[in-house]
Amino acid sequence: MKNIILFVYIFLLTVFFAQGEETLTEVSGRVRDKNTREPIPFVNVWVKGTTHGTMTNVDGQFILSATLNDTISFSAVGYFKEQIVVDRNTANPVEVYMETEVLKISEVTVRPEESRAKVLMRQVQKHKKENRQKVLSYEDYKTFARTSVYVAIDSASRVNRIIENMNEVTMKIEGQELRFSPIYISELGNNVKNRKDSVVYNRRDGIFPKLNQTIESQILLNVVVDLDFYKDQINILGRGIVSPLAGSARLSYDFYLNDSIMIDSTWYYSFSFTPKNKFNALFTGRFTVESENFALTDIYAYVQEEANINFVNGYKSNVSYVKKPDGSWFYDEQEISLNLALVLNRDTVSKYGSQRIDQVASGNWLVTKTTQYSTSKNLDEVKPRDWKRQPEFATSLMSDGTYERVDKLKENNVVKGIDAVGGMVLTSYIDMGKLEVGPVFDIYSTNAIEGSRISVPLRTGEKMWERFTLGGYLGFGTKNMGFKYGMSMGWQLQETDKYILRASYSDDYNLVSQDKYLRFIKKNPNTRGNGNFIAAVTSRAQNPYLKEEKSVDLRLEYNADENITGEAGAYFLSSHNTPDIRFVNNGVDYNQYSNYGMLFNVRLAFGQYFDRYYFARVYYIDQVPVINLSMDIGHTSLPGNDGPDLGMYTQFHGSIVGKFNMGPTFMRYMLNGGYLFGDAPYDLLDQPVGSQSLGFAKYRFNLLHQASFAHNVYTNVHLDWVGGGIVLNKIPLLNRLKLREMVSLKAHYGDRTSSYKPIFDLPQAFSQDMAMPYAEIGVGITNIFKVLRIEYIHQLGNTYMNRSFTDNSGIRFRAEMSF
């Protein structure tokens, strides 16, 4: 026994000293092109005869551990191999020069002055269209998608005290110290036949039932997208990111040929790509193509840490393709991962965006989606709910335990409270069970007549009647000590919201300058203000231009599908004068007048995404233009028998709203215009106004006062350009703040023509008779503290400078959150 122990001891000493003789050393250096002296990125560097190696970075630099007398080899596609022997005289850092190899590829000669990567990329570009068409040519296939949203929770945080059964409702993820709670989970099976997509299996759940749709619309819809890298632009996180295969890709990316390998007599080429400017919202990653038709076989892309995308700590995606018997390639799997946080993680090491996916801090949201594709006919015999257990889709199954955790969390009172607040923000109603309080923006408002206005708005909720609602409000003015009120009714005629009948009555004050067509663009307009809380608390003057109005309204809404909706309504208005609004006709001052008419509107949305709530659709602005076409036909009558004989009035109005993605930048737009003719009161004229506050107005003007122009022929333009940080991200230190440039343009042009027959004299405040364009331009920054926008606004031209109804310039603020 002693001999065995002695033998082992001697053996260990021998190994120890033998290793001591081969002292490890770090060899660093740079690899350059022998002719151009330019660094060569992504060169394979390894110790000859071993699997120990590395790769040069984008600057051609490398670090590798080796021992004396080791041979280090260098290999890169398009270059002859090089090697060096490590000895005591080896310079450190070492300079390695590689010579270009002239080869013939696909009948295209690669010359020393033209990189092999460039030649091959031309072939990829040349075949891009036909390869995309082959992918899209598949008419029959099935997909199964799994989506999850988890939030990271520190077991020592307050959450642990709020949620007693922490271990039951959270889970551990491999490699992470934190626990994770499911926020949203879903499984979706789709069957595509003759290119028509139909959902055949859908299971989803979330701890915030009222927010499930918002998580899908505001996060998943922007993040979890179809990753078609054959397109020139991929719309992710509210912006267009240039694809590395785009026709203009070489303007945005540097490309490197990493390696090539032959499999079954076919060459496969591996490329890497990096942004020319790392601060732009672009991809970094790699992809592989095969030589027969230069089709993608797989692509991996992530967004670097420096890219200016709000709330995003990391983003990565993988797409793999499978070769079919006819030689074409089709999707095999798409995978997307996202790390979201309200604040940047406090890590000490700068990491690439893909690496930051795994750098998780408490409070981070982890979003993942995996979509698998199959053209197998075997699935035709399997029920869709069982697809996930078949070989075609049976990977990373979502356990039933995850759904159980969601069910338990939904019963927590704090979670219920958060869900209620979230639902209020979305729908403007507070769920009180069978009753709902709202719209919440009607609870408090101000005007010059009532002063501070306090209202109690209520309606019956879905828990009382699913397809019918009754509502009303009572408002009290602290200045005039008077009450105002209104009642409303909604009736969904069928199981779906295809037909909705609405009726309302009110006795209230309404702004003369209120744009009645704005509700077709904004489905939830604030009728008592401009919808900006900064404007509400910083207003220099309360709006006095209100009339007292009794109104009856009956309308039928027709929601055909996501592409077209319509509305037809009848109305009766009885308008009464106020101190600043008079109704004067030929010297006669009328206390009131009435008008009645029909209002029609057609909305062409072209697939605009929306969420359906109780008696409401909430639409989201995206790249799809939305067009509204309206027509109002009516008649006005004056009290008494001696008044003028009045004819009919007609107003045509149209608008278009949407968004353009232009690479890392985007522009939001709203344009409208109209024409009013006939005998009409002046409150039907287009009256572009501002708010005389520090709040930046979205669909109002920022420098105009609360009364300005009044035109029967008119057009208005509202443009917002977001630079995405393309300038600010290049400024040292400042780029860490992730600020973005903003440029806005608002313009109005109109006139009062002879086709408009005024019934009343126009109030002095609206009688600006100059038929000259008005415009204001703003320059500023947004994403301050991730939620604030500041902009300097200035009038264009000198036409309306120093006028009583407008400011020459000013600084405006707005709360604004976006990716």
N, C-alpha and C positions, 0 to 999 in steps of 0.2 A: 504494500500500500504506500509506504514511504517512497519507493522508487517511482511509482506512478505520479505522485505529487511532485517529486523532484523533476521528472520529465516534463510535466506540464509547465512548471515554473521556468525551466530553461527554455522551453519552446516560446513562451510569452516574451521572455527577455530578448530572444533572437528576433522575433517579429518587431518588437519595440525599437530595437536598435537599427534593424533593417529599414524601418520606416523613417527613422531619424536621419539616415543617410540621404534619403530622397526628399530633401527639404522642398516643401511646396512654396511656390512664389507666384505672385500675381503679375501676369503679363498684360499690359494695356497698350493701346495704340490706335492708329487710324488707318483705314484702307482707302486708297485713292486710285483713280483712273490714271494709268501710266501716261496717256497722251494729254488729257485735259487737266490733270492734277485735281480734279473734282472728287469730293468724297463719294464713296459707293455705299449706299445703305443696304441693309438686309443681306449682307454677305454671310454665308455659313462659315463659322470658325469653330474648329474642333481639334482635340488632341488625337493625332493619328493613331489608329489601332484601338481607340476607345469610343465610347458613346458620349464622352464628356465634351460639351461644346456650348456655343452661344451664337449670337447673331449681332452684326453691327447695327447701331441705331441709325436714325435719319441723317446724322452727321458723319457716318462711317466709323464711329468709335466703338471699341469693344474692350472688355475686361475678362480675362480667363485665367483660372488657376492652373498651373502646370509645374512640373519638376524639371530639374536639370536633365539635359539630353533628350527631353521630349521633342517631338516634331509637331508643330502646329500647322494645320492645313487650312487653306482659304479657298472657297468655291462660290461662284456666282454665275448664274446663267448669262451667257454672252461674253464671258471672260475665261481665259486660260487659268487653270488652277495654279496656286502659289503655295509655298510652304517655307517655314523657317525652323531652325533648330535652336532650342533654348539652351544657352550656355552662359558662363559667367560674363562673357563679353557682349551679350545681347543687350541692345539699347532698350531702355524702358522710360517713356513710351516708345514703341516701335512704329516706323512708317513702312507700310506695305503697299507696293504698287502692282496693280493687275493690268494685264494687257488684253485689249479687246479681241475677241475671237470672231472672225468673219465666217458666217454660216449662211446656208440657204434654207429658208423656211417658207413652205407653201408657195414655192415659185417666186418668192420675193427675196432679193439679196439684201443682207444686212451689211452695211459698210461701217468702217470704224467710226465715221463721224455721225452715224445714226444709231441710236441705241436699239437693242433687240426688243426692249419693252415697248418702244414707240411703234416699231413695225407690227408687233403682235397686237397692240392696242388698236391699230388701224383695222386689222382683220376683225377684231371683236366689234368695233363700230360698224364695219361693213356688213356684218351678218346679224346685227342687233335686231333689226326690224323683222327679218324672217324667223329668227329664233323666238321672238316674242309672239309672233303670230302662231307658231307651232304650239306654244304653251297655251295660248288662248283658244286654239282650235279644238281642245278637248271639250266635248259637249255633254258628256255623261261622267260624273264622278261624285264622290261623297267626301264630306269633311266632318271632322269632329274636333271641336275647340274646347279647351279648358282655360278659364280665366280666374285669377285670384288676386285679391288685394288684401295685404296683411299690414298691420301696424306693429312696429317694434315697441316693446314695453320693458322698461327696467323694473325688475322685481322689487327694487328698493324704493320705487317712486310712489307717489300718492295714489296711483291707479290701484296699487295693491290693497290700499285701505278702502277704496271705493268698491272694488270687485272682490268679494270675499273668497270665492272659489276660483282664485287665479289659475291654479294648476289645471283645473278642469276645463276652463274656457280658453286657455292659451296653449301654445305648443312650442317645442324646441326645434330649431332648424340646424342641421349639421354645420358645424364650423362657426356657429354664432353663440355668444354668451347671453344675449338677450332672449326673452320669450316673445312670441308673436301671436297676435290676436287676429282672427279673420274678420275683415270688414265686409267683404263682398266676394262671393264665389259663384261661378256659373259653369254649366256644361251645355254645349250647343251642337246639335247634329243637323247638318244640311244635306239635302239630296238635290243634285243638279242634274236635270234632264233637259236635253235640247237647249242648254245654256240658261234655263229658267231655274232659279234658285228657290227652294222651298224649305222652311224649317220643319223638321220632322221630330226633333227632340229638343226640349228646352227645360233645363232645371237651373234655377237661380235663387239665391237667397242673400241676405245681408242683415247686419245688426241694426241698420237704420232703414226701415222699409220706405220711409218717405224720401230718402236720399238715394235709393237704388238707381232711379232713373237719372239723377244728376251725376252720380259716379260714372254711369255709362256714357252720358252725354258730354260732360265736361272733361273727363279724364280718359276713359277708355276709347271714346270716339276719336280723340285727338292722338292717342298713344298707340292703341292696338289697331293697326291699319294693315291693309294688304300691301306687303312689301314687294312691289313689282319694280325691281331695280333696272329693268329694261326701259322704264319710263325716264324722261329727262328730269323729273322732279318728284319727290316723295313728300307728301304733306303729313308732317308729324308735328305735334305740339303747336298747332296753329300757324305753322310756317312751312314754306316749301324748301326742302333740303335737296340740293343738287345731287343727283345720282352719280356715282363714279362711272357709270356707263353712258351718261348724257352726252349729247353731241358737243356740248361746250365744256365737258368735264376737264379737259386739259388746262382750261383757264382757271379752274378752282383747285385742282389736285396735282400732286406729283405722283407718278407711277413708277414702280420698281418691279422687275421680274425676279422673283425669289428663287425659283427652282423649276425644273421640268422632270417628268418621269414618264416612262413608257409602261402602259398596262394593256395587255392583249393587243399589241401592235398599234396602240393609239397613244399619242403624246398628250400629256396633261400639263398645262402651264399655270403656275401659281404666281399671282400678282399681289403686291401690297400697294396701298394708296394712303396718302396723308394730305391734309389741307395745305395749300400754299400759305394761308394765314390761319394759324391755329385758333384765333379768336372768333372767326366766323363760324356760324352754325353749319358745320359740314361733318361728314363722316370720316372716320379713320378705320382702316381694316384691311381685309384681304379677300380675294376671290380666286376661283379656279375655273379654267375653261378647257375644253378638250379640242383637239386639233382638227377633227373631221369637219365641224361646222362652227367652231368657236362659240359654242353654247356654254352658258353657266352651268356648272355642276354643284357649286356651293358658294355662298358669300357670307362673310361675317363683318359686321359694321357696328361701330360704336361712336358715341359723341364724346369728344374730349372735355376734360374738366373746364378748360378755359372758355368754351363756347357759351355765349350769353343766352341761356335758356332758363327762365325763372323757375324756381322751386325744384330744379332737376339736379340731383347729385350724380346721377349716372344713367346712361341709356345704352343698351346694346341689343343687337338683333342678329339672328342666324336664319338663313334660308338654305335648304338643301333640296336638290332636284334628283330625280331618278330617271334612268334611261329606259325608254320603252322599246319593245321589240322592233318597231319601225325605225329606230335610231333617233327619234326625237326625245326631248327632255321635258318632264312635267314636274310640278311641285311634289315634294315628298313631305316636307315639314317646314313650318315657319315658327320661330320662337322669338318672343320679345320680352325684355326685362327692363324695368324702370325703378329707380330709387328717387323718391320724392321727399322733400323736406321744406318746411317753412324757413329754416335757417340753414346755413352751410354747416356741414359737420366739422367739428374742431379736430381734425387730424393734423399731425405735424409733418406728414410726408405728402408731397404733391403726387397725385395719382391720376392716371388716365381715366376717362369716363367709364370705360368698361370695368376697370378695377374698382372704381368707387361704387359699383353695384353692390359689392360685398363689404364696403365700409359703412356699416349701419350704426346709427345712433338711436337712442330712445326717441320715439315720436316719428321716425321715418316711415314712409309708406312704401311697400314693395309691391309693384304691379308686375304680374307675369301673365303671359298668354302663349299657349302652344296650340297650333292648328296643324292637324295631320290630314293628308289627302290620300285618297285611294280610288283606283279605277276597277277594283276587284268586283267581279260579278257575284262572289260568294256572299257579299253583304246584302244582296237583294232578298235572301232567304232569312235574314236575321232582323228581328225587331230593332228599331233605332235605339231604344233605351239600352239594348244589349251590345251595341256597336263597340262601346269602350272596353268590352271584355274579349273582343275578337283580336286575332293576331295583327290585323291591319292597324288597329288603334290602341291596343292594350299596352300603353306605356304611361308611367306616372299617373296611375289612377288616383282620383280624388276620393279619399275615404269618407264613408258615411259619418265618421266621427267628427269631421270638419263641420258638417251640417248640424250636428248635435251641439257643437260649441256655439254656433251662430244662434241656435234656438235658445240656449241658456243665457247668452249675452242680451238678447232682445228683451228678456224679462227684467233686466237690471233697471232701476228707476233713473239712474243718471243717464244711461244710454237712451232711455225713453225721452228724457228731457232734451238731450242733444238732438234727437230725431225730430222732436216737435219744433225746436228753434230752426233747424234746417228746413223743415217743411214750410215754415212761415216765410223764410227768406225767399224761397222759390215761388210759392203761390200767393204770397201777400196775405195769407189767412192763418190765424192761430187756431189750431184744432182743440176745441173744448168738448169733444164728444159729439153729441147730436147738434150742437151749435158751433159755429166758427166765427171768430172775430176778425173783421177785415173788410176791405183792404186796409192794411196797417198804415199805408202812407196817407190815408184819409183821417187818421186819428188826430193829427196836429198839422195845422197850416196857418198862414198869416195873410192878411190883406188889409187894405187901408180902411175898409168899412167895418169889418168885424174885429179888427185887431188880431189877437190870438184866438184861433178857432179850435175848439175841442169837439170832437165827434165820437160817437159810439156807433160803429158800423157792425152789423150782425147779419148772419144768414144761417139757414139750416144746413147741416152737413150731410155727408154721404152716409153716416151711421143712422140718420133719420130716414132719408129717402135717397136712393141711388140715382134716380133719373129725374128728380124734381127738387127744386130749391126755392125757398122764399127768403127774401132779405130786406133790409132797410137800414136807415141810419138816422140819428138825431144829432144835430150840431148846435153848439152854443158859442156865440161871439162875446168875448169879454169886453169889447169896446162899446158895441151898440146894445149889449145885453139882450140880444134877440136869438130866437131858435130858428133853425132850418131843418128840413127833413126830406127823406126820399124813401121809395119802396121799389122793389124789383122782384122779378120772377124768372126762373129758367126751367125749361122742360125739354129733356132729351127724348125725342119721339120714338127712338128705336134702341136696341141693345147697344149699338155703337153710337158715336157722336156724329153720325152722318148728317142728321137733321137736329137742330137745336132751335127752339122757339124762345125768344126773350121778350120781356115787357118791363117797362119801368115808368115811374112817375116821380117827379121831384119838384120841390119849391125851394130854390136855392139861389146863391150868387154864382155867376160864371164869368170867366174872363172873356172879354170881347175878342182878345187876340188868340184865344185857344184854337189850335189847329185840330179840327175834328177828324182830319184824315190821318193824323199821326197814330191813332190806335190800330190802324191796319199794318203799320210798320212795327210799332211796339205793341205787343199784345196786352201789356199791362201799363199803359201810360199813367203818369201822375197828373190827374186833372186839376189839382189845386197848387201846382208848383212846377218846377222844371226837373224834378227827380234827382236833384243834387243836394245832399245834406249840407255840404259846405256853403252852397248858395243860401240855404235856409237860415243859417246862423250868421252870415256876413252881409246880408242885404242892406244897402244904404237907404233904400226907400221901399215901403210896401206898395204893391201894385194897386192903384186906385181905379183902374179902368175895368170895372165890373158892371154888369147889368143884373138886375133881379129877374129871375126867369122861372116860370112854371112850364114844365115840359112833360109830354107824354110820348113814349117811344115804343114801337112794336116792330120786331125784326125777326127774320128767319135766316139762320145760318146753314149753309150747305158745305159740308166737308167731304168732298169726293174722295180724295186720297192725299198723298203727300205732295202732289203736283198742282192741284187746283182746289181752291175754296171760293165760295161766293156768299154774298149777303144781299138781301133785299129788305128794306125797312121803310115804315111810314112814321112820320113824326108830326107833332103839333107843338108849337112854342108860343108862349105868351110872355113877351119881354117888357119889363118896366124900367123906367129911368132911375138913375142914381145921381149923386152930386156931380160926378165927373162925366157921366154918360147921359146925353140928352138926345131926344128924337124930334128934330125940327124940320118941318116941311113947309116951304113957302111962308116962313115967318110964324107958323103955328107950332107951338111946343106941345107935342103929344106926350101924355104920361105913359102910354104903353102902345104896343102894336102886337099883332099876331101873325105868324106864318106857318104854313103846313106844306108838306111835300113828301117825296119819295127819294130814298138814297140807295144806290146800287154800287156794289163793289165786287170785282173779280180779282183774285190773288193767284198769280202764276208763280209757283215756288220752285219748279223743276227739281223736285227731290230734296228740298231743304229739310234738314233734320229738325224734329220737334219732339217734345215730351207731352204726353196727354195726361192732364190732371182733371180734377172734378170741375166740369163745365169750362175748361180752358185748355188751350194748346199753347205751350211755351216754345217759341222758335229760337233757334240759335243761328247767329250770323256766321256764314261760312263762305266758301268761294262761289257757291251757286247764287247767281243774281235772282232777286225776288222782285217781281213787278206787280204793282197794284194799279188797277184802272177803275176809276170811280165816276159816277154821274149823279148829280143832285138836281131834281126838278121840283119847283115849288111855287108858291104864290104867297104874297104878303097882303094883309088887309089892315086898314086903319080904323079906329073907332069913329062912330058918327056916320051921318048920311051925306055930309058935305065934302068928304075927302076925295082925293083924286081917283080916277079909274085906273087901277094898276093891272099890269099884265103879269105873265109868268116869268120866272127866272130859271136859268139853266147853268150849271157849272160842271165842267169837265176837269178832272184832276188825274194826274198820273205820277207814279214814283218808281224808282228802282234803287235797291239797296243791296250791298254785297261787300265782297272783299277780294282783292288781288294778292296772291302770293308771288313775290318776285325774289326767289332765292332766300337769303337771310332776312330780307325786308318784306313788308307787306303794306297794303293801303286799303283802308276801309272807306266806303263812299256811300253817299245818299244824295240822289238828285230827284227833284220833283218840279212840277210845273202845272199850270192850269189856265183855264179861261172861263170867266164868269160874264154872262150877258143877260140882259133883260132888266126888269124892275126888281131891284134887290136892296135890302138894308146893308149898311156898311160893315156889319159884323161878319158877312160872308166874304168880304175881300181878304186877300192874302195879306197878313200883317206880321212880317218878320220882326221879332223883338228880342231883347236881351233880358237880363235879370238885375242889373245894377248891383252886382255882388262880386265876391272873389271866386265864385265857383265857375269852373269851366263847363260850358253847356255843350251837350252832344249834338242836339238837333235844334238849338237856338243859336243866336249870335252872341258874341261875348262883349262887344263894345257898344252895341245899341242899348238904348234905354227901354223902358217897358212900353213905350209907344213910339212908333217911327213912321214907316211907310204903310200904305194901304192901296193895293193894286188889284185890278181885275184880270190883267194879263201878266203872268209872273213866272219866274223860275228861280229855284234856290239850289245851291251846290254846297255840300259839306264833305270835305275830304280830310282824311287823317292818314299821314304816312309815318310808319314806324320803322326806323333805321336798323333796329336789331343790334345796335352797338357797333356798326361797321367803322365808325370813326372813334368813338369813345373807348372802344376796346383796345385801341392801339396806343393809348396814352398810359405810360407806366404809372403804377399805383392806382390811378383812377379806374383802370380796367378791372380791378378787384371788386369794385362796387356793382358791376354788372348793369350799368346804366344804359339807357337807349335814347337815341335821338328821336325827336318828334317834330314834325312839320304839319301844320294844319292850314287849310284854306277854306274860308266860308265866303260865299258870294251870293248876292241877290240882284236880280234885274227885273223891273216891272214897270207898268204904266197903267193909267186909267184912260180907257178909250171911250169913244162915243157909243159903243155897243152896250156899255154899262149905263143903265138909267138909275141914278141915285134917288132913293126914296127920301132919305134924310141928308141934311148937311153933315159933312164929315167933321167930327170933333177936331179942334185946333191941333191937338197933340198928334193926330195922324195925317195932317194935311200937308206933308212934304211933297211938293208938286214936281220936283226935279226928276225927270225920267232918265237918270244916269245910273250906271251900275254902282253898287256898293260892294266892297270886298275888304276882308281883314285876313291877315296872315299871322300865324303863330309859329314860334320856334321855341323848343324847350326840351326837357328830358323827362323820362318816366322810369318806373321801376325804382324809385327812391324808397328805401325801406321795403321794397317789393310791392308797395301798395299805393304810392303817391305819384302824381304827375304835376309838374310845374311848367307853365308855359308863358312866354312873353308874347302878347298880342299887339299888333300895330295895324292901323288902317293903311290900305293900299291907295295911293293917289292922294290928291288934295281936295277932291270935290266936296267931301263932307267933314273936313277938318274943322274943329272949333265950332261945331254946330251944337245947338241946345239939346239934341236928342241922341247924342253919341259921345263916347269918350274917344280921344285920339289914340291912346295906347293903355296898356295895363298888364298886370300879372294875374294869372288865373290858376286855380288849383282844382284837382279832381282826384277822387279815390278811384284807382283803377288796378285791377289784378288780372294778369294773363301770363301765359307761358312765354 
